[in-house]
């Protein structure tokens, strides 16, 4: 619940923020790693779960990075279509393509 709701919303916003500032996608890996430890701490503090169990950390990281990448792609697709409408068109919420 914490990972999906709180962490998911925060990672989505982080992905959007990276896209809005035109930073590269690889920077999400660092930010989401830090966020994973914050989410693990919330699990530890509120629900008395183990803090750094490798399995839990990996699952939380994968969930958060997936949310962040989707947030990044949604914002980047919107940006490309919005800022360069003569070159690109949005083909789905996650993608764009060059106009012919």
Secondary structure as UniProt FT lines:
FT   HELIX           2..7
FT   HELIX           8..20
FT   TURN            21..22
FT   TURN            25..26
FT   HELIX           27..47
FT   HELIX           54..83
FT   TURN            85..87
FT   STRAND          88..92
FT   TURN            93..94
FT   STRAND          95..98
//
